[in-house]
Amino acid sequence: MPQIVILPHATFCPDGAVIDAPAGKTLCDAMLDNDVEIEHACEKSCACTTCHVVIREGFDTLNEPTDKEEDLLDMAWGLEANSRLSCQVVLGDDDLVVEIPKYTINHASENH
């Protein structure tokens, strides 16, 4: 069972977290199941970017993003080379270190 380290985020996970989740579960579901209330405005259907995360360790061990996910990521706030939509990341057997960006595109739009 992979161990997922969630780096501290002021809103969603102020103290950070270390969670265990079974392979085959999405990263978004694993976080939600462990009280890391990451945004998921499209209800995890790969139709928005609110569950955007940056994979700090373990990126190369993950399933490949689809073209649809990559197109959506182009609109994500704070996009990095190792960005993913957590609703599309299927956990394998490898540990991950995950950072939730400071803002989502929703937050940036609402606070202009």
PAZAPA-4460 file (N, C-alpha, C; in steps of 0.05 Angstrom, whole numbers, plus 32768, in hexadecimal, padded with zeros to 4 digits):
% residues 112
    n_x    n_y    n_z   ca_x   ca_y   ca_z    c_x    c_y    c_z   seq   type   mol
   8011   7FE8   8000   8000   8000   8000   8012   8019   8000     1      M     A
   800E   802A   7FEC   8020   8042   7FEB   801A   8056   8002     2      P     A
   802F   8063   800A   802D   8079   801E   802E   8093   800F     3      Q     A
   801B   80A5   8015   8019   80BF   8008   801E   80D4   801C     4      I     A
   8032   80E4   8017   8038   80FB   8028   802C   8114   801B     5      V     A
   801A   8120   802A   800E   8139   8020   801C   8150   802F     6      I     A
   8029   8161   801F   8037   8178   802B   8022   818C   8037     7      L     A
   802A   819B   804B   8017   81AE   8057   800B   81C2   8043     8      P     A
   7FF1   81C6   8046   7FE2   81DA   8036   7FD1   81E9   804A     9      H     A
   7FD1   8203   8049   7FC4   8213   805E   7FA6   820D   8061    10      A     A
   7F98   8206   804B   7F7C   8201   804C   7F75   81E4   804E    11      T     A
   7F80   81D4   803D   7F77   81B8   803A   7F85   81A4   804D    12      F     A
   7F9D   81AC   8056   7FAC   8199   8066   7FC2   81A8   8075    13      C     A
   7FBA   81B9   8089   7FCD   81CB   8095   7FE6   81BE   80A2    14      P     A
   7FE3   81A6   80AC   7FFA   8199   80B9   8007   8185   80A6    15      D     A
   7FFE   8182   808E   8007   816D   807D   7FFB   8153   8086    16      G     A
   8000   813E   8077   7FF5   8124   807F   8005   810D   8072    17      A     A
   8004   80F7   807E   8010   80DE   8073   7FF9   80CA   8073    18      V     A
   7FF2   80C1   805C   7FDB   80AE   8059   7FE3   8095   804A    19      I     A
   7FD6   807F   8050   7FD9   8067   8041   7FC0   8063   8031    20      D     A
   7FC3   805A   8018   7FAC   8056   8007   7FB1   803E   7FF5    21      A     A
   7F9D   802F   7FEF   7FA1   8017   7FDE   7FA7   801E   7FC1    22      P     A
   7FB7   800E   7FB4   7FBC   8011   7F98   7FA2   800F   7F89    23      A     A
   7F9E   801E   7F74   7F86   801D   7F64   7F72   8033   7F6B    24      G     A
   7F76   8040   7F82   7F65   8057   7F8A   7F71   8070   7F7E    25      K     A
   7F60   8084   7F78   7F6B   809D   7F6E   7F77   80AD   7F86    26      T     A
   7F8A   80BE   7F7F   7F96   80CF   7F93   7F81   80E1   7FA0    27      L     A
   7F6F   80EC   7F91   7F5A   80FD   7F9B   7F49   80EE   7FB0    28      C     A
   7F40   80D6   7FA9   7F30   80C7   7FBC   7F40   80C0   7FD5    29      D     A
   7F59   80B9   7FD2   7F6A   80B2   7FE9   7F6C   80CA   7FFC    30      A     A
   7F70   80E2   7FF0   7F71   80FA   8001   7F56   80FF   800F    31      M     A
   7F41   80FE   8000   7F26   8103   800B   7F1F   80EF   8021    32      L     A
   7F27   80D6   801D   7F21   80C1   8031   7F31   80C5   804B    33      D     A
   7F46   80D6   8049   7F57   80DB   8060   7F55   80F8   806A    34      N     A
   7F3E   8104   8065   7F38   811F   806F   7F4A   8135   8064    35      D     A
   7F55   8131   804C   7F63   8147   803D   7F4E   8150   8029    36      V     A
   7F40   8165   802F   7F29   816D   801F   7F30   817E   8007    37      E     A
   7F3F   8172   7FF5   7F47   817F   7FDC   7F2E   8186   7FCB    38      I     A
   7F2F   819C   7FBE   7F19   81A4   7FAC   7F16   818F   7F96    39      E     A
   7EFE   818B   7F8D   7EF8   8179   7F76   7EDD   8181   7F6A    40      H     A
   7EDD   8199   7F5F   7EC4   81A6   7F56   7EB5   8196   7F41    41      A     A
   7EC3   8187   7F31   7EB5   8177   7F1C   7EAE   815B   7F26    42      C     A
   7EB0   8157   7F40   7EAA   813D   7F4C   7EBB   8127   7F40    43      E     A
   7ED5   812D   7F3B   7EE9   811A   7F33   7EE4   810E   7F17    44      K     A
   7ED9   811E   7F05   7ED3   8115   7EEA   7EE7   811F   7ED5    45      S     A
   7EFD   812A   7EDD   7F11   8135   7ECB   7F05   814A   7EB9    46      C     A
   7EF8   815E   7EC6   7EEB   8173   7EB7   7EF3   818F   7EC2    47      A     A
   7F06   8190   7ED6   7F0F   81A9   7EE1   7F2C   81A5   7EEA    48      C     A
   7F36   81B9   7EF8   7F52   81B7   7F02   7F53   81BB   7F20    49      T     A
   7F3D   81BA   7F2E   7F3E   81C1   7F4B   7F4C   81AD   7F5C    50      T     A
   7F50   8195   7F53   7F5E   8180   7F62   7F7C   817E   7F5A    51      C     A
   7F85   8193   7F4C   7FA1   8194   7F43   7FB5   8190   7F5A    52      H     A
   7FC8   817F   7F57   7FDE   817B   7F6A   7FF8   817A   7F5C    53      V     A
   800E   817E   7F6B   8029   817B   7F60   8035   8163   7F6E    54      V     A
   803E   8150   7F5F   804A   8138   7F6A   8068   813D   7F6D    55      I     A
   8070   8141   7F86   808C   8147   7F8C   809E   812F   7F8C    56      R     A
   8094   8118   7F92   80A3   80FF   7F91   8091   80E9   7F87    57      E     A
   809B   80D8   7F75   808B   80C2   7F6B   807D   80C7   7F51    58      G     A
   8081   80DE   7F44   8072   80E5   7F2C   8076   80D0   7F16    59      F     A
   808E   80C6   7F12   8094   80B4   7EFD   8088   8098   7F01    60      D     A
   807D   8093   7F18   8071   8079   7F1E   8053   8078   7F18    61      T     A
   8048   808F   7F11   802B   8091   7F0E   8021   808A   7EF2    62      L     A
   8007   8084   7EF0   7FFB   807F   7ED6   7FFE   8098   7EC5    63      N     A
   7FFF   8095   7EAB   8002   80AB   7E98   7FE9   80BC   7E97    64      E     A
   7FEC   80D6   7E96   7FD4   80E7   7E93   7FC8   80E4   7E77    65      P     A
   7FAE   80E7   7E76   7FA0   80E6   7E5C   7FA4   8101   7E4E    66      T     A
   7F9D   8102   7E35   7F9E   811C   7E26   7F8B   8130   7E33    67      D     A
   7F73   8126   7E3C   7F60   8138   7E49   7F6B   8144   7E62    68      K     A
   7F78   8133   7E73   7F84   813E   7E8B   7F9A   8152   7E84    69      E     A
   7FAB   814D   7E71   7FC0   815F   7E6A   7FB4   817A   7E5F    70      E     A
   7F9F   8178   7E50   7F92   8191   7E46   7F87   81A1   7E5E    71      D     A
   7F7B   8194   7E71   7F71   81A3   7E89   7F87   81AE   7E99    72      L     A
   7F9C   819F   7E9C   7FB3   81A9   7EAC   7FBE   81C3   7EA1    73      L     A
   7FBD   81C6   7E87   7FC6   81DF   7E7B   7FB8   81F8   7E87    74      D     A
   7FA1   81F4   7E93   7F91   820A   7E9E   7F95   820C   7EBD    75      M     A
   7FA4   81FA   7EC8   7FA7   81F9   7EE6   7FB9   8210   7EEF    76      A     A
   7FB2   821B   7F06   7FC2   8230   7F12   7FDB   8223   7F1D    77      W     A
   7FF3   822E   7F18   800C   8224   7F23   8015   820A   7F17    78      G     A
   800F   8206   7EFE   8017   81EE   7EEF   8035   81E9   7EF0    79      L     A
   803D   81D1   7EF6   8059   81C9   7EF6   805B   81AF   7EE5    80      E     A
   8074   81A8   7EDE   8078   8190   7ECD   806E   8177   7EDA    81      A     A
   806D   8176   7EF5   8063   815E   7F03   8048   8163   7F0F    82      N     A
   8037   8173   7F02   801C   8177   7F0A   800A   8161   7F00    83      S     A
   7FF5   815B   7F10   7FE1   8147   7F08   7FC6   8150   7F14    84      R     A
   7FB1   8146   7F09   7F96   8148   7F16   7F94   8130   7F28    85      L     A
   7F8F   8135   7F42   7F8F   811E   7F54   7F79   810A   7F4F    86      S     A
   7F63   8113   7F42   7F4E   8101   7F3B   7F55   80ED   7F26    87      C     A
   7F6B   80F2   7F18   7F74   80E1   7F02   7F8D   80D1   7F09    88      Q     A
   7F99   80D6   7F20   7FB0   80C7   7F28   7FA7   80AD   7F36    89      V     A
   7FAD   8096   7F2A   7FA7   807D   7F35   7FBF   8073   7F45    90      V     A
   7FBB   806E   7F5E   7FD1   8066   7F70   7FDB   804B   7F68    91      L     A
   7FF6   8048   7F68   8002   802E   7F64   800E   8025   7F7F    92      G     A
   8025   8018   7F7D   8032   800E   7F95   8048   8020   7FA0    93      D     A
   804C   8037   7F93   8062   8048   7F9B   8059   805F   7FAC    94      D     A
   806A   8068   7FBE   8064   807F   7FCF   8065   8098   7FBF    95      D     A
   8056   80AC   7FC9   8054   80C6   7FBC   8058   80DC   7FD1    96      L     A
   8063   80F3   7FC7   8062   810C   7FD7   8053   8120   7FC5    97      V     A
   803E   812B   7FD1   802B   813B   7FC2   8029   8157   7FCE    98      V     A
   8029   816B   7FBD   8024   8187   7FC6   800A   8191   7FB9    99      E     A
   7FF9   819C   7FC9   7FE1   81A8   7FBE   7FE8   81C6   7FBA   100      I     A
   7FE5   81CF   7FA1   7FEC   81EB   7F9C   7FDD   81FF   7FAE   101      P     A
   7FE9   8216   7FB2   7FDC   822A   7FC4   7FC1   8232   7FBA   102      K     A
   7FBE   8235   7FA0   7FA4   823E   7F95   7F9B   822B   7F7F   103      Y     A
   7F80   822B   7F7B   7F75   821E   7F64   7F6C   8233   7F50   104      T     A
   7F65   822C   7F39   7F5B   823F   7F25   7F41   824C   7F30   105      I     A
   7F31   823D   7F3F   7F18   8248   7F4B   7F1F   825E   7F5F   106      N     A
   7F33   8259   7F70   7F3A   826C   7F84   7F46   8285   7F77   107      H     A
   7F56   8282   7F63   7F62   8299   7F55   7F4D   82AA   7F47   108      A     A
   7F38   829D   7F3C   7F23   82AB   7F2F   7F11   82BA   7F42   109      S     A
   7F0B   82AD   7F59   7EF9   82B9   7F6D   7F06   82D0   7F7C   110      E     A
   7F20   82D2   7F7D   7F2D   82E6   7F8E   7F3B   82FB   7F7E   111      N     A
   7F33   8301   7F66   7F3F   8317   7F56   7F32   8330   7F5E   112      H     A
***
